[in-house]
Amino acid sequence: MARSRRLDPGQWAAVCARLDAGGTDRADLKAATWHLLELLVEKAPGNSVEVRIPPFAAVQVVSGSTHRRGTPPAVIEMDAATWIALARGAVTWGEAPMSVSGERSDLSHLFPLVAEAV
């Protein structure tokens, strides 16, 4: 089993405070990206949609067809700052600039992932 990249509440609060203050530290972006992707995986387990946040991570979510090799049938890709804003509720699915393909790629009903507004 892969190790969890979830942050404890204190770590999460510290990362958010730095990001909210305008920080763009790569380590904070990576930590927040992974933390929020882990929440998404918990909320929508599965393998039919790949969510990519380059250069930090990619996960597969949403139950349905199982994807094993090559490009999945549905892909969502955005930068880390957009991902963090979307997952935290600072922007909506329709406002977030992203690349989306595939018929199962509308994940708007899953956001925000955390109950905080920034």
N, C-alpha and C positions, 0 to 999 in steps of 0.2 A: 504494500500500500504506500502511495506517495505521501511524503510528509506534508502536513498542513502549512500553508503560508498565511493563515489568518493571524492577525495581530491581536494582542490582548487589548482591552479597552483603553488602558493608559497609552500604549504605543499608538493606537489608532487616533486618539485625541491629539497626541503630539504631532503626528504626521499631518493631520487635518489642519491644525493650527499653523504649521509652517506653510502648507500649501495655500491656505486662506490669506496668509500674510504676503502672498506673491512669490513664495519659494518655488523654484523649479529644479531643486536638487534631484539628480537622477535616482539616487537611492530612495528618496521619498516617493517619487513617481512610480518606481518599480514596486515598492512595498504596498502602496495604495492600490495599484492595478491588480496585483495578486490577491490582496485581501478581498477586494470587491468581486473579482472573478470567482473566488471560492464561494462567496455568498450566492452568486448567480448559479453556480453548479449545484449548490444545495437546494435552491429554489426551483430549478428546472433541470433535473438530472436527465441525461440521455446523450445520444450521439448523432442527432440528425442536423444540427446547426453548429458551425464552428464560429466562435467569436475570437477575432484576432486583434490584439493590441500591440503592434510592433513598436519597438523591438523587444518588448518585455515578455509577452505571453500569448498563448492561444489555448482555448479550451473548447470542448464539445459539450453541448447542452441540448435540451428538449428531447423528450422521448419520441420515438418513431423509428424510422428506418435506421439500421445500424451502419455506421460508416467505418470502414477499416483501412482503406488505402486511397491515395490520390486526393484530389480536391473533393470535399464533401458537397452534397447536393445544395446546401445553403451556407453562405458565408457572410459574415458581418465584420467589417474592419474599420477601425477608427484610431486616432492617436490617443495617447494616455490622458492628456488633459481633458479631451472630450469625454472619454470613458468615465473618468472620475466625476466630472460634472453631471453626466447623465445618471450614473449610479447613485449619486448623492442628491439628485433632484434639483440641481441648479439649472438644468436645461431639460426639455422634454424630448422624447423620441423624435418628434417632427422637427425640432430645432437643431438637433445634433448633427453636424456634418459627418457623414460616414458613407462607406461603400457597402451596398447591400445587394445580394443576389440570392435567388432561390425562393421557392414558394412558401417555405416555412420560416422565412427570415424576419417577419414582423414580431418583434419581442416587446412591443410597446407596453403590453399589459404587465410586464414584469418589473417596471421601473416606477419610482426609484427603489433601489435595493435597501437603502437605509432611511430611517425616518428623521432626516435632518435636512434643513434647507441651508444653503450657503449663500 
